[in-house]
């Protein structure tokens, strides 16, 4: 290859990397600016109800590896004592059981309220045991993303404030979702619940590739660094079906299945998502260049109402996706391996959760709009 072409390719690569970094910087800037805005809960179809007065039997499922685990336990014990209630049943998670077994033990002990103290993985594991049970889930955020906490409008930097809501606030039923993953090469299947968002492609690769040292030091900002490294990737051919409809082929960078739409730093990724409407919001991302990523970021961060061919929104109760080659997946921000196919189904009203009193309409709209027809989806392929 002539030297001039080598030099030009290097300059092109350097320019692309610099532009990618600029996009990430702009996204971080707008995200940080949005931190100053008033925090609002995800939209609700049903209003929260006040927690009945009187003593409650409280259980605490805590991840002992979190830095605030010990102080959180003391905080819960003191709050129950101050209320004149029995001391909480305290159960620690393990590497083998991140919370489901402990929550089952809490239910067997007659708990009215099960507090999940940990990250999104702990919350998801506890919620799996509480699905369709009368006991309520309380959230004490000790993780990096704390996605459900953010979506429910809880003070995610204030464990004591979240505890007050859990013990003396309101409660409401929200939807869960269940996702089944299968790798056709290994014949391995995996089924688990999620509460906020599952997905495949770019976002899953970013979650899996985020550096642990940066996550520990900078929290969610570590994902920006991983995102810049994965921006130059290629689109993947997938097939997708909504609610058992005709499968459609599409080249994508990512497919997200959202029960609710807020991400860290105040980014409202799916502004019309409603956490108890009995549907999943399906987001298909298909940028093929840096311009496409910039266009998509501008629409999301600036909430531009117009359409764009690189991002599409749909709504369904069940979603099935197939990929010719295994592709990375994630569930509530945690990597869940690679898959050749997945099916996600909404589980309406499955979980009782303690929340603040307010529950406004969808961000930017008080009306739940129907999803576009598949015909429109087909024309964009």
C-alpha positions as a Markdown table, in Angstrom:
| # | Residue | x | y | z |
|---|---|---|---|---|
| 1 | Unk | 0.0 | 0.0 | 0.0 |
| 2 | Unk | 1.5 | 3.5 | -0.9 |
| 3 | Unk | 2.7 | 5.5 | 2.0 |
| 4 | Unk | 0.3 | 8.3 | 1.3 |
| 5 | Unk | -2.7 | 6.0 | 1.7 |
| 6 | Unk | -1.3 | 4.8 | 5.0 |
| 7 | Unk | -0.9 | 8.4 | 6.2 |
| 8 | Unk | -4.5 | 9.2 | 5.1 |
| 9 | Unk | -5.9 | 6.2 | 6.8 |
| 10 | Unk | -4.2 | 7.1 | 10.0 |
| 11 | Unk | -5.4 | 10.7 | 9.8 |
| 12 | Unk | -9.0 | 9.5 | 9.1 |
| 13 | Unk | -8.8 | 7.1 | 12.1 |
| 14 | Unk | -7.5 | 9.8 | 14.3 |
| 15 | Unk | -10.2 | 12.3 | 13.2 |
| 16 | Unk | -12.9 | 9.7 | 13.8 |
| 17 | Unk | -11.6 | 9.0 | 17.3 |
| 18 | Unk | -11.4 | 12.7 | 18.1 |
| 19 | Unk | -14.9 | 13.3 | 16.8 |
| 20 | Unk | -16.2 | 10.3 | 18.8 |
| 21 | Unk | -14.6 | 11.7 | 21.9 |
| 22 | Unk | -16.2 | 15.1 | 21.2 |
| 23 | Unk | -19.7 | 13.5 | 20.9 |
| 24 | Unk | -19.1 | 11.7 | 24.2 |
| 25 | Unk | -18.0 | 14.9 | 25.8 |
| 26 | Unk | -21.1 | 16.7 | 24.5 |
| 27 | Unk | -23.3 | 13.9 | 25.9 |
| 28 | Unk | -21.5 | 14.0 | 29.2 |
| 29 | Unk | -21.9 | 17.8 | 29.3 |
| 30 | Unk | -25.6 | 17.7 | 28.7 |
| 31 | Unk | -26.0 | 14.8 | 31.1 |
| 32 | Unk | -24.3 | 16.7 | 33.9 |
| 33 | Unk | -26.4 | 19.8 | 33.1 |
| 34 | Unk | -29.6 | 17.7 | 33.5 |
| 35 | Unk | -28.5 | 16.7 | 37.0 |
| 36 | Unk | -29.7 | 20.1 | 38.1 |
| 37 | Unk | -33.2 | 19.6 | 36.9 |
| 38 | Unk | -36.0 | 18.4 | 39.2 |
| 39 | Unk | -36.1 | 14.6 | 39.5 |
| 40 | Unk | -39.4 | 13.1 | 38.5 |
| 41 | Unk | -40.7 | 9.5 | 38.7 |
| 42 | Unk | -41.4 | 7.4 | 35.6 |
| 43 | Unk | -45.0 | 7.8 | 34.4 |
| 44 | Unk | -47.8 | 5.8 | 36.0 |
| 45 | Unk | -51.2 | 4.6 | 34.9 |
| 46 | Unk | -52.2 | 4.0 | 38.5 |
| 47 | Unk | -51.6 | 6.4 | 41.3 |
| 48 | Unk | -49.6 | 5.3 | 44.4 |
| 49 | Unk | -51.5 | 4.5 | 47.6 |
| 50 | Unk | -50.4 | 5.5 | 51.1 |
| 51 | Unk | -48.7 | 2.7 | 53.1 |
| 52 | Unk | -51.2 | 1.7 | 55.9 |
| 53 | Unk | -50.3 | 2.8 | 59.4 |
| 54 | Unk | -49.1 | 0.3 | 62.0 |
| 55 | Unk | -46.1 | -2.0 | 62.6 |
| 56 | Unk | -44.5 | -3.8 | 59.7 |
| 57 | Unk | -42.3 | -6.9 | 59.5 |
| 58 | Unk | -39.2 | -5.8 | 57.7 |
| 59 | Unk | -36.5 | -7.9 | 56.1 |
| 60 | Unk | -33.2 | -6.5 | 54.7 |
| 61 | Unk | -31.4 | -8.3 | 51.9 |
| 62 | Unk | -28.0 | -6.6 | 51.7 |
| 63 | Unk | -25.0 | -7.1 | 49.4 |
| 64 | Unk | -22.2 | -7.2 | 52.0 |
| 65 | Unk | -19.5 | -6.3 | 49.4 |
| 66 | Unk | -20.9 | -2.7 | 49.0 |
| 67 | Unk | -19.1 | 0.0 | 50.8 |
| 68 | Unk | -22.2 | 1.3 | 52.7 |
| 69 | Unk | -23.5 | -2.2 | 53.6 |
| 70 | Unk | -22.6 | -2.0 | 57.3 |
| 71 | Unk | -23.9 | 1.5 | 57.8 |
| 72 | Unk | -27.1 | 0.7 | 55.9 |
| 73 | Unk | -27.8 | -2.2 | 58.2 |
| 74 | Unk | -27.4 | 0.0 | 61.2 |
| 75 | Unk | -29.6 | 2.6 | 59.7 |
| 76 | Unk | -32.4 | 0.1 | 59.0 |
| 77 | Unk | -32.2 | -1.4 | 62.5 |
| 78 | Unk | -32.3 | 2.1 | 64.1 |
| 79 | Unk | -35.3 | 3.2 | 62.0 |
| 80 | Unk | -37.3 | 0.0 | 62.9 |
| 81 | Unk | -36.5 | 0.5 | 66.6 |
| 82 | Unk | -37.5 | 4.2 | 66.5 |
| 83 | Unk | -40.8 | 3.2 | 65.0 |
| 84 | Unk | -41.4 | 0.7 | 67.7 |
| 85 | Unk | -41.3 | -2.3 | 65.4 |
| 86 | Unk | -39.4 | -5.6 | 65.6 |
| 87 | Unk | -35.8 | -5.5 | 64.5 |
| 88 | Unk | -35.5 | -6.4 | 60.8 |
| 89 | Unk | -34.5 | -9.9 | 59.6 |
| 90 | Unk | -31.1 | -9.3 | 58.0 |
| 91 | Unk | -30.0 | -11.6 | 55.1 |
| 92 | Unk | -26.7 | -11.2 | 53.2 |
| 93 | Unk | -26.4 | -12.1 | 49.5 |
| 94 | Unk | -23.6 | -14.4 | 48.3 |
| 95 | Unk | -21.8 | -14.9 | 45.0 |
| 96 | Unk | -24.0 | -18.1 | 44.5 |
| 97 | Unk | -27.3 | -16.4 | 45.4 |
| 98 | Unk | -27.4 | -12.7 | 44.7 |
| 99 | Unk | -30.8 | -12.2 | 46.6 |
| 100 | Unk | -33.5 | -14.5 | 45.3 |
| 101 | Unk | -33.1 | -17.2 | 48.0 |
| 102 | Unk | -32.8 | -14.6 | 50.7 |
| 103 | Unk | -36.0 | -12.9 | 49.6 |
| 104 | Unk | -37.8 | -16.3 | 49.7 |
| 105 | Unk | -36.6 | -16.8 | 53.2 |
| 106 | Unk | -37.9 | -13.3 | 54.1 |
| 107 | Unk | -41.3 | -14.2 | 52.7 |
| 108 | Unk | -41.4 | -17.4 | 54.5 |
| 109 | Unk | -40.8 | -15.5 | 57.7 |
| 110 | Unk | -43.8 | -13.3 | 57.0 |
| 111 | Unk | -42.1 | -10.1 | 55.9 |
| 112 | Unk | -44.4 | -7.2 | 54.8 |
| 113 | Unk | -41.5 | -5.3 | 53.3 |
| 114 | Unk | -38.3 | -6.6 | 51.8 |
| 115 | Unk | -35.5 | -4.0 | 51.5 |
| 116 | Unk | -33.0 | -4.6 | 48.7 |
| 117 | Unk | -29.7 | -2.9 | 49.6 |
| 118 | Unk | -27.3 | -3.2 | 46.7 |
| 119 | Unk | -27.0 | -2.6 | 43.0 |
| 120 | Unk | -29.3 | -3.4 | 40.2 |
| 121 | Unk | -28.4 | -7.1 | 40.3 |
| 122 | Unk | -29.5 | -7.3 | 43.9 |
| 123 | Unk | -32.7 | -5.5 | 43.2 |
| 124 | Unk | -33.5 | -7.8 | 40.2 |
| 125 | Unk | -32.8 | -10.9 | 42.3 |
| 126 | Unk | -35.0 | -9.8 | 45.2 |
| 127 | Unk | -37.8 | -8.8 | 42.8 |
| 128 | Unk | -37.8 | -12.2 | 41.2 |
| 129 | Unk | -38.9 | -13.7 | 44.5 |
| 130 | Unk | -41.5 | -11.0 | 45.2 |
| 131 | Unk | -43.3 | -11.2 | 41.9 |
| 132 | Unk | -47.0 | -11.6 | 42.4 |
| 133 | Unk | -46.6 | -11.7 | 46.2 |
| 134 | Unk | -48.3 | -9.2 | 48.6 |
| 135 | Unk | -45.0 | -8.1 | 50.2 |
| 136 | Unk | -43.6 | -4.9 | 49.0 |
| 137 | Unk | -40.1 | -4.1 | 47.7 |
| 138 | Unk | -38.1 | -1.3 | 49.2 |
| 139 | Unk | -35.0 | 0.1 | 47.4 |
| 140 | Unk | -31.8 | 1.2 | 49.2 |
| 141 | Unk | -29.3 | 2.2 | 46.4 |
| 142 | Unk | -25.8 | 1.0 | 47.0 |
| 143 | Unk | -24.7 | 0.4 | 43.4 |
| 144 | Unk | -23.4 | 2.3 | 40.4 |
| 145 | Unk | -26.4 | 2.7 | 38.1 |
| 146 | Unk | -29.3 | 2.3 | 40.5 |
| 147 | Unk | -31.6 | 2.3 | 37.5 |
| 148 | Unk | -35.0 | 1.4 | 39.0 |
| 149 | Unk | -34.3 | 3.8 | 41.9 |
| 150 | Unk | -33.8 | 6.6 | 39.4 |
| 151 | Unk | -36.9 | 5.7 | 37.4 |
| 152 | Unk | -39.2 | 5.7 | 40.5 |
| 153 | Unk | -38.1 | 9.2 | 41.5 |
| 154 | Unk | -36.3 | 8.1 | 44.7 |
| 155 | Unk | -33.3 | 10.1 | 46.0 |
| 156 | Unk | -30.6 | 7.8 | 44.6 |
| 157 | Unk | -27.8 | 9.6 | 46.5 |
| 158 | Unk | -29.6 | 9.5 | 49.8 |
| 159 | Unk | -30.0 | 6.0 | 51.4 |
| 160 | Unk | -31.7 | 7.4 | 54.5 |
| 161 | Unk | -34.2 | 9.3 | 52.3 |
| 162 | Unk | -35.0 | 6.0 | 50.3 |
| 163 | Unk | -35.4 | 4.2 | 53.6 |
| 164 | Unk | -38.0 | 6.8 | 54.8 |
| 165 | Unk | -40.0 | 6.3 | 51.6 |
| 166 | Unk | -39.8 | 2.5 | 52.0 |
| 167 | Unk | -41.0 | 2.5 | 55.6 |
| 168 | Unk | -43.5 | 5.4 | 55.6 |
| 169 | Unk | -44.2 | 6.4 | 52.0 |
| 170 | Unk | -46.5 | 5.1 | 49.3 |
| 171 | Unk | -46.7 | 1.9 | 47.2 |
| 172 | Unk | -47.7 | 1.0 | 43.7 |
| 173 | Unk | -47.6 | -2.1 | 41.5 |
| 174 | Unk | -45.3 | -1.9 | 38.5 |
| 175 | Unk | -44.6 | -4.2 | 35.5 |
| 176 | Unk | -41.7 | -6.6 | 35.3 |
| 177 | Unk | -40.4 | -8.3 | 32.2 |
| 178 | Unk | -38.9 | -11.7 | 31.7 |
| 179 | Unk | -36.2 | -12.4 | 29.1 |
| 180 | Unk | -35.2 | -15.8 | 27.7 |
| 181 | Unk | -31.8 | -16.0 | 26.0 |
| 182 | Unk | -30.4 | -18.9 | 23.9 |
| 183 | Unk | -27.1 | -19.5 | 22.2 |
| 184 | Unk | -27.6 | -21.9 | 19.4 |
| 185 | Unk | -24.0 | -22.9 | 19.2 |
| 186 | Unk | -23.8 | -24.1 | 22.8 |
| 187 | Unk | -27.5 | -24.9 | 23.3 |
| 188 | Unk | -27.3 | -22.9 | 26.5 |
| 189 | Unk | -30.5 | -21.1 | 27.6 |
| 190 | Unk | -30.8 | -18.5 | 30.3 |
| 191 | Unk | -34.0 | -16.9 | 31.7 |
| 192 | Unk | -34.2 | -14.0 | 34.1 |
| 193 | Unk | -36.4 | -11.0 | 35.0 |
| 194 | Unk | -35.6 | -7.4 | 34.4 |
| 195 | Unk | -37.2 | -4.2 | 35.7 |
| 196 | Unk | -35.7 | -1.3 | 33.6 |
| 197 | Unk | -34.1 | -2.3 | 30.3 |
| 198 | Unk | -32.7 | -5.3 | 28.5 |
| 199 | Unk | -30.9 | -5.1 | 25.2 |
| 200 | Unk | -28.4 | -6.5 | 22.7 |
| 201 | Unk | -25.7 | -5.1 | 20.6 |
| 202 | Unk | -23.7 | -1.8 | 21.2 |
| 203 | Unk | -25.1 | -1.1 | 24.7 |
| 204 | Unk | -24.4 | -4.6 | 25.9 |
| 205 | Unk | -20.9 | -4.5 | 24.6 |
| 206 | Unk | -20.3 | -1.3 | 26.4 |
| 207 | Unk | -21.6 | -2.7 | 29.7 |
| 208 | Unk | -19.4 | -5.8 | 29.3 |
| 209 | Unk | -16.3 | -3.8 | 28.4 |
| 210 | Unk | -16.4 | -1.0 | 30.9 |
| 211 | Unk | -13.2 | -1.0 | 33.0 |
| 212 | Unk | -13.8 | -2.1 | 36.6 |
| 213 | Unk | -11.2 | 0.4 | 37.9 |
| 214 | Unk | -13.0 | 3.3 | 36.2 |
| 215 | Unk | -16.4 | 2.1 | 37.4 |
| 216 | Unk | -15.1 | 2.0 | 41.0 |
| 217 | Unk | -13.5 | 5.5 | 40.6 |
| 218 | Unk | -15.9 | 7.4 | 38.4 |
| 219 | Unk | -19.2 | 5.4 | 38.6 |
| 220 | Unk | -21.4 | 5.5 | 35.5 |
| 221 | Unk | -19.0 | 7.8 | 33.6 |
| 222 | Unk | -16.8 | 4.7 | 33.0 |
| 223 | Unk | -19.4 | 3.6 | 30.4 |
| 224 | Unk | -18.6 | 6.7 | 28.4 |
| 225 | Unk | -15.0 | 5.6 | 28.0 |
| 226 | Unk | -16.1 | 2.2 | 26.8 |
| 227 | Unk | -18.7 | 3.7 | 24.5 |
| 228 | Unk | -16.1 | 5.8 | 22.7 |
| 229 | Unk | -14.1 | 2.6 | 22.0 |
| 230 | Unk | -17.1 | 0.8 | 20.6 |
| 231 | Unk | -18.5 | 3.6 | 18.4 |
| 232 | Unk | -16.6 | 2.5 | 15.2 |
| 233 | Unk | -18.2 | -1.0 | 15.3 |
| 234 | Unk | -20.4 | -2.4 | 12.5 |
| 235 | Unk | -24.1 | -2.9 | 12.3 |
| 236 | Unk | -25.4 | -6.5 | 12.7 |
| 237 | Unk | -28.2 | -8.2 | 10.8 |
| 238 | Unk | -31.0 | -9.3 | 13.1 |
| 239 | Unk | -34.6 | -10.5 | 12.7 |
| 240 | Unk | -37.3 | -9.1 | 15.0 |
| 241 | Unk | -41.0 | -9.9 | 15.6 |
| 242 | Unk | -43.4 | -7.9 | 17.8 |
| 243 | Unk | -46.4 | -9.7 | 19.4 |
| 244 | Unk | -46.0 | -12.7 | 17.2 |
| 245 | Unk | -46.2 | -10.6 | 14.0 |
| 246 | Unk | -44.3 | -11.3 | 10.8 |
| 247 | Unk | -40.5 | -11.3 | 11.4 |
| 248 | Unk | -38.7 | -8.4 | 9.9 |
| 249 | Unk | -35.0 | -8.2 | 9.0 |
| 250 | Unk | -33.0 | -5.1 | 10.0 |
| 251 | Unk | -29.4 | -4.0 | 10.3 |
| 252 | Unk | -28.9 | -2.5 | 13.7 |
| 253 | Unk | -26.3 | -1.4 | 16.3 |
| 254 | Unk | -28.6 | -2.0 | 19.2 |
| 255 | Unk | -32.1 | -3.1 | 20.2 |
| 256 | Unk | -33.3 | -2.1 | 23.6 |
| 257 | Unk | -36.4 | -3.4 | 25.4 |
| 258 | Unk | -37.5 | -0.9 | 28.0 |
| 259 | Unk | -39.9 | -1.2 | 30.9 |
| 260 | Unk | -39.0 | 2.4 | 31.8 |
| 261 | Unk | -36.8 | 4.9 | 30.2 |
| 262 | Unk | -34.5 | 6.9 | 32.4 |
| 263 | Unk | -30.7 | 6.3 | 32.5 |
| 264 | Unk | -27.9 | 7.7 | 34.7 |
| 265 | Unk | -27.2 | 11.4 | 34.5 |
| 266 | Unk | -30.9 | 12.3 | 33.9 |
| 267 | Unk | -30.9 | 11.0 | 30.3 |
| 268 | Unk | -34.6 | 10.2 | 29.5 |
| 269 | Unk | -33.9 | 7.6 | 26.8 |
| 270 | Unk | -37.5 | 6.6 | 26.2 |
| 271 | Unk | -39.5 | 9.6 | 27.3 |
| 272 | Unk | -42.9 | 8.0 | 26.8 |
| 273 | Unk | -42.2 | 4.8 | 28.6 |
| 274 | Unk | -44.8 | 4.0 | 31.3 |
| 275 | Unk | -43.8 | 1.5 | 34.0 |
| 276 | Unk | -47.2 | 0.0 | 34.6 |
| 277 | Unk | -48.9 | 0.1 | 31.2 |
| 278 | Unk | -48.5 | -3.6 | 30.4 |
| 279 | Unk | -46.1 | -3.0 | 27.5 |
| 280 | Unk | -42.4 | -2.9 | 26.6 |
| 281 | Unk | -41.0 | 0.0 | 24.6 |
| 282 | Unk | -38.8 | -1.3 | 21.9 |
| 283 | Unk | -36.0 | 1.0 | 20.7 |
| 284 | Unk | -34.1 | 0.1 | 17.5 |
| 285 | Unk | -30.8 | 2.0 | 16.9 |
| 286 | Unk | -29.2 | 1.8 | 13.5 |
| 287 | Unk | -26.6 | 4.5 | 13.0 |
| 288 | Unk | -24.0 | 3.5 | 10.5 |
| 289 | Unk | -21.6 | 6.5 | 10.9 |
| 290 | Unk | -20.4 | 9.2 | 13.3 |
| 291 | Unk | -23.0 | 11.5 | 11.8 |
| 292 | Unk | -25.7 | 9.0 | 12.7 |
| 293 | Unk | -24.5 | 8.7 | 16.3 |
| 294 | Unk | -24.4 | 12.5 | 16.6 |
| 295 | Unk | -28.0 | 12.8 | 15.1 |
| 296 | Unk | -29.2 | 10.2 | 17.6 |
| 297 | Unk | -27.5 | 11.8 | 20.6 |
| 298 | Unk | -29.0 | 15.2 | 19.7 |
| 299 | Unk | -32.5 | 13.7 | 19.5 |
| 300 | Unk | -32.2 | 12.0 | 22.8 |
| 301 | Unk | -30.4 | 14.6 | 24.8 |
| 302 | Unk | -32.3 | 17.6 | 23.4 |
| 303 | Unk | -35.6 | 15.7 | 23.2 |
| 304 | Unk | -36.1 | 16.7 | 19.6 |
| 305 | Unk | -39.7 | 15.8 | 18.7 |
| 306 | Unk | -39.0 | 15.0 | 15.0 |
| 307 | Unk | -38.3 | 11.6 | 13.6 |
| 308 | Unk | -34.9 | 10.3 | 12.5 |
| 309 | Unk | -34.1 | 7.2 | 10.5 |
| 310 | Unk | -31.4 | 6.0 | 12.9 |
| 311 | Unk | -33.7 | 5.5 | 15.9 |
| 312 | Unk | -37.2 | 4.0 | 16.0 |
| 313 | Unk | -39.6 | 3.4 | 18.8 |
| 314 | Unk | -42.3 | 0.7 | 19.0 |
| 315 | Unk | -44.4 | -0.9 | 21.7 |
| 316 | Unk | -45.3 | -4.5 | 22.3 |
| 317 | Unk | -46.1 | -7.1 | 25.0 |
| 318 | Unk | -43.7 | -9.7 | 23.6 |
| 319 | Unk | -40.6 | -9.2 | 21.5 |
| 320 | Unk | -38.5 | -11.9 | 19.8 |
| 321 | Unk | -35.1 | -11.3 | 18.2 |
| 322 | Unk | -32.9 | -13.7 | 16.2 |
| 323 | Unk | -29.3 | -13.2 | 15.2 |
| 324 | Unk | -27.2 | -15.3 | 12.8 |
| 325 | Unk | -24.1 | -14.9 | 14.9 |
| 326 | Unk | -24.2 | -14.7 | 18.7 |
| 327 | Unk | -24.4 | -11.1 | 19.9 |
| 328 | Unk | -23.8 | -9.5 | 23.3 |
| 329 | Unk | -26.8 | -8.9 | 25.6 |
| 330 | Unk | -27.4 | -7.0 | 28.9 |
| 331 | Unk | -30.1 | -7.0 | 31.5 |
| 332 | Unk | -30.6 | -3.9 | 33.7 |
| 333 | Unk | -27.1 | -2.8 | 32.9 |
| 334 | Unk | -25.5 | -6.2 | 33.8 |
| 335 | Unk | -23.8 | -8.3 | 31.0 |
| 336 | Unk | -25.8 | -11.4 | 30.4 |
| 337 | Unk | -23.6 | -13.2 | 27.8 |
| 338 | Unk | -24.0 | -13.7 | 24.1 |
| 339 | Unk | -27.1 | -15.1 | 22.4 |
| 340 | Unk | -28.5 | -16.2 | 19.1 |
| 341 | Unk | -32.1 | -15.5 | 20.0 |
| 342 | Unk | -34.1 | -13.8 | 22.8 |
| 343 | Unk | -37.7 | -13.5 | 23.7 |
| 344 | Unk | -38.9 | -10.8 | 26.2 |
| 345 | Unk | -42.4 | -10.6 | 27.7 |
| 346 | Unk | -43.9 | -8.1 | 29.9 |
| 347 | Unk | -45.4 | -9.3 | 33.3 |
| 348 | Unk | -48.0 | -6.6 | 34.1 |
| 349 | Unk | -48.4 | -5.4 | 37.6 |
| 350 | Unk | -46.1 | -8.1 | 38.9 |
| 351 | Unk | -44.3 | -6.2 | 41.7 |
| 352 | Unk | -45.4 | -4.0 | 44.6 |
| 353 | Unk | -42.8 | -1.4 | 45.3 |
| 354 | Unk | -42.5 | 1.5 | 47.8 |
| 355 | Unk | -42.3 | 4.9 | 46.0 |
| 356 | Unk | -42.7 | 8.7 | 46.6 |
| 357 | Unk | -46.2 | 10.1 | 46.4 |
| 358 | Unk | -45.9 | 11.8 | 43.0 |
| 359 | Unk | -46.5 | 10.0 | 39.8 |
| 360 | Unk | -46.8 | 12.4 | 36.8 |
| 361 | Unk | -47.6 | 11.6 | 33.2 |
| 362 | Unk | -44.9 | 10.6 | 30.6 |
| 363 | Unk | -42.1 | 13.0 | 30.2 |
| 364 | Unk | -43.1 | 15.5 | 27.5 |
| 365 | Unk | -46.5 | 14.0 | 27.0 |
| 366 | Unk | -49.6 | 13.1 | 29.1 |
| 367 | Unk | -50.8 | 10.6 | 26.5 |
| 368 | Unk | -49.5 | 7.2 | 25.8 |
| 369 | Unk | -49.1 | 7.1 | 22.0 |
| 370 | Unk | -49.5 | 3.9 | 20.0 |
| 371 | Unk | -46.4 | 2.4 | 18.4 |
| 372 | Unk | -45.8 | 2.9 | 14.7 |
| 373 | Unk | -47.1 | 0.1 | 12.4 |
| 374 | Unk | -44.7 | -2.6 | 11.2 |
| 375 | Unk | -45.1 | -1.4 | 7.7 |
| 376 | Unk | -43.3 | 1.8 | 8.5 |
| 377 | Unk | -40.6 | -0.3 | 10.2 |
| 378 | Unk | -40.2 | -2.3 | 7.0 |
| 379 | Unk | -39.7 | 0.7 | 4.8 |
| 380 | Unk | -36.7 | 1.8 | 7.0 |
| 381 | Unk | -34.7 | -1.4 | 6.5 |
